[in-house]
Amino acid sequence: MKANSVFLKSSVIILLLAILIPSGLYAQYAIGVKGGVNFCNYGGRYITSNYEEKIRANFGLVAQFQTNSWFSVQTELNFDPKGANYSRIKTSTSYYTEEYKDFNEELNYLSLPVLAKFDIGDKNRIFGYTGLYVSYLMSANIRGTYIKTNSFNPDDQEITEVDRDYKSEIDNFDMGAVFGIGGDIKMSDQLLLFIDGRFNWGWLNVAQQGQGKIFNNTWSVNLGLVYLLQ
């Protein structure tokens, strides 16, 4: 957690310095909506399954406060689905092969990112941002097929379809860092269209018991509209 602590302190210092630079001429508020696609997977150590990327849709609300011509604070409230697809095969001491086939793991979060956003340009701008997010797990579900096969008699199989809620088995909170880049297009004096790409780097272990240590790693592409209030 040392690297995470250094990142957090650095982010706070940069944010405070930028906000404290006076520039009343550029102070603006904006609200908007956004939606996009998450490319979800897990990262970590001692992972016992073969995880594959999962594609899911996200959506949310956006609020911005621009303190000067190049800096703003952006916060969001998002439905932020995560998870992964995976398969797993192991041989037990009872000479049975246990196979978890085409398992679909879905974690549905309500996320609150707070971002320091840096802009370049005037009418049409490019930007980069970084910040932190916290998430609350609303639901967690796993679906797939469990197959137990006798190693001495392959025709001797037990096949079970799995569809269960496992929210109570994992941590209900997640947090981490956000990094992203994008661009704004000014549609009118008060309306902006934006597109961005970001990476959410999870810091908290979201593994079930026996899965090792796994963390949410999510790339996303988003499109949104913001309305300038001032």
C-alpha positions in Angstrom: 0.0 0.0 0.0 3.1 2.3 0.1 2.8 3.2 -3.6 -1.0 3.9 -3.1 -0.2 6.2 -0.2 2.3 8.2 -2.2 -0.1 8.5 -5.1 -2.9 9.7 -2.8 -0.8 12.4 -1.2 0.5 13.6 -4.5 -3.0 13.8 -6.0 -4.2 15.8 -3.0 -1.3 18.3 -3.3 -1.8 18.8 -7.0 -5.6 19.2 -6.6 -5.2 21.8 -3.8 -2.6 23.9 -5.7 -4.8 24.0 -8.8 -7.9 25.0 -6.9 -6.2 27.7 -5.0 -5.0 29.5 -8.1 -7.5 32.4 -8.4 -9.3 32.9 -11.7 -12.8 34.1 -11.2 -13.2 34.8 -14.9 -13.3 31.1 -15.7 -15.3 29.7 -12.8 -18.0 27.5 -14.2 -20.4 24.8 -13.1 -21.7 22.1 -15.3 -23.9 19.0 -15.0 -24.5 16.2 -17.5 -25.0 12.6 -18.3 -22.7 9.9 -19.7 -22.7 6.3 -20.9 -20.2 3.9 -22.2 -18.7 0.4 -22.4 -16.6 -1.3 -19.7 -13.9 -3.9 -20.7 -13.7 -5.7 -17.4 -11.2 -8.2 -16.0 -9.3 -9.1 -12.9 -5.7 -8.7 -11.9 -3.7 -9.9 -8.9 -1.7 -12.7 -7.4 -2.3 -16.4 -6.7 -5.3 -16.4 -9.1 -6.7 -20.0 -9.3 -8.9 -19.5 -12.4 -8.3 -18.4 -16.1 -10.1 -15.1 -16.3 -11.1 -13.5 -19.6 -12.3 -10.0 -20.4 -16.0 -9.2 -20.1 -17.8 -6.4 -21.9 -20.6 -4.5 -20.0 -22.4 -1.1 -20.4 -22.1 1.7 -17.8 -24.0 5.0 -17.3 -24.1 7.8 -14.9 -24.3 11.5 -13.9 -21.5 14.1 -14.2 -20.9 17.3 -12.3 -18.0 19.7 -13.0 -16.5 22.8 -11.4 -14.0 24.7 -13.5 -11.7 26.9 -11.5 -9.7 28.4 -14.4 -9.1 27.9 -18.1 -7.1 24.7 -17.7 -8.3 23.0 -14.5 -11.6 21.6 -13.3 -12.8 19.1 -10.6 -15.2 16.4 -12.0 -17.2 14.0 -9.9 -19.6 11.3 -11.2 -22.2 8.9 -9.8 -22.1 5.8 -12.0 -23.7 2.4 -12.4 -20.4 0.7 -12.9 -20.6 -3.0 -13.8 -17.5 -5.2 -13.5 -16.6 -8.9 -13.4 -15.1 -11.5 -15.7 -15.6 -14.7 -17.5 -13.6 -17.7 -16.5 -12.9 -21.4 -16.7 -11.2 -23.7 -14.2 -10.2 -27.4 -14.2 -8.7 -29.3 -11.3 -8.2 -32.9 -10.3 -9.1 -33.8 -6.8 -7.6 -36.5 -4.6 -10.7 -38.6 -5.1 -9.7 -39.1 -8.8 -12.5 -36.9 -10.0 -11.8 -34.0 -12.4 -13.8 -30.9 -11.5 -14.5 -28.4 -14.3 -16.0 -25.0 -14.0 -17.1 -24.2 -17.6 -18.2 -20.9 -19.1 -18.6 -19.2 -15.7 -19.9 -15.6 -15.9 -19.1 -13.5 -12.8 -21.0 -10.2 -12.6 -20.3 -7.5 -10.0 -22.6 -4.4 -10.1 -21.3 -1.3 -8.4 -22.5 2.2 -7.6 -19.3 4.2 -8.1 -18.3 7.7 -7.1 -15.1 9.0 -8.8 -13.5 12.4 -8.0 -11.2 13.6 -10.7 -8.7 16.3 -11.3 -9.1 17.3 -14.9 -6.6 19.3 -17.0 -7.7 20.9 -20.3 -5.9 22.2 -23.3 -7.6 24.3 -25.9 -10.5 26.8 -26.2 -13.6 25.9 -28.1 -12.7 22.3 -28.8 -10.4 20.9 -26.1 -8.4 17.8 -25.2 -8.0 16.8 -21.6 -6.4 14.4 -19.2 -7.5 13.5 -15.7 -6.6 11.4 -12.7 -8.3 10.8 -9.4 -9.8 8.3 -7.0 -13.0 6.3 -6.9 -15.0 4.5 -4.2 -17.6 1.9 -5.1 -20.4 0.1 -3.3 -21.4 -3.4 -4.5 -25.1 -3.6 -5.2 -25.2 -7.2 -6.4 -22.9 -10.1 -7.3 -24.0 -13.1 -9.3 -22.3 -16.1 -10.8 -23.6 -18.3 -13.6 -22.2 -21.3 -15.4 -21.9 -25.1 -15.6 -20.1 -27.3 -13.0 -19.0 -30.7 -14.3 -17.6 -33.5 -12.2 -16.1 -36.4 -14.2 -14.8 -39.7 -13.0 -11.2 -39.9 -14.3 -11.5 -43.7 -14.8 -14.9 -43.5 -16.5 -15.4 -40.4 -18.6 -19.1 -41.3 -19.1 -19.7 -41.0 -15.4 -20.5 -37.2 -15.1 -22.4 -35.0 -12.7 -23.5 -31.8 -14.5 -24.9 -28.9 -12.4 -26.1 -25.5 -13.7 -25.0 -22.8 -11.3 -26.9 -19.5 -10.9 -26.4 -17.9 -7.4 -25.9 -14.7 -5.6 -22.6 -14.4 -3.7 -22.7 -10.7 -2.5 -22.4 -11.9 1.1 -19.1 -13.8 0.3 -17.0 -10.8 -0.8 -16.1 -7.3 0.3 -19.0 -4.9 -0.5 -16.6 -1.9 -1.1 -13.9 -1.2 -3.7 -11.7 1.7 -4.2 -8.8 2.6 -6.5 -7.3 5.1 -9.0 -8.6 6.5 -12.2 -6.5 7.6 -15.2 -8.0 9.0 -18.5 -7.8 11.1 -21.6 -10.5 12.6 -23.9 -11.8 15.5 -25.8 -14.7 18.1 -25.7 -16.6 19.5 -28.6 -18.6 22.7 -28.0 -22.0 22.1 -29.5 -23.4 25.6 -28.4 -22.6 28.2 -25.8 -23.8 26.0 -23.0 -23.7 22.4 -24.4 -20.5 20.2 -24.6 -20.2 16.8 -26.1 -17.3 14.7 -24.7 -15.7 11.4 -25.3 -13.0 9.8 -23.1 -11.2 6.6 -22.4 -10.1 5.6 -18.9 -8.5 2.9 -16.8 -9.9 2.1 -13.3 -7.2 0.4 -11.2 -8.8 -1.4 -8.2 -6.9 -1.6 -4.9 -9.1 -3.8 -2.7 -9.3 -7.6 -2.9 -12.6 -8.8 -4.3 -11.9 -12.5 -4.3 -14.1 -15.2 -2.9 -12.5 -17.6 -0.4 -9.9 -19.8 -2.1 -9.5 -17.5 -5.2 -6.3 -15.8 -4.1 -6.0 -12.1 -4.3 -7.9 -10.5 -7.2 -8.6 -6.8 -8.1 -10.9 -5.1 -10.5 -9.1 -3.8 -13.6 -11.4 -2.0 -16.0 -10.8 -0.1 -19.2 -13.8 2.0 -20.5 -14.8 4.2 -23.4 -17.5 6.8 -22.6 -19.6 9.4 -24.4 -21.5 12.2 -22.6 -23.2 15.6 -22.7 -22.7 18.4 -20.2 -24.7 21.6 -19.8 -22.9 24.7 -18.6 -24.8 26.4 -15.8 -22.5 29.5 -15.5 
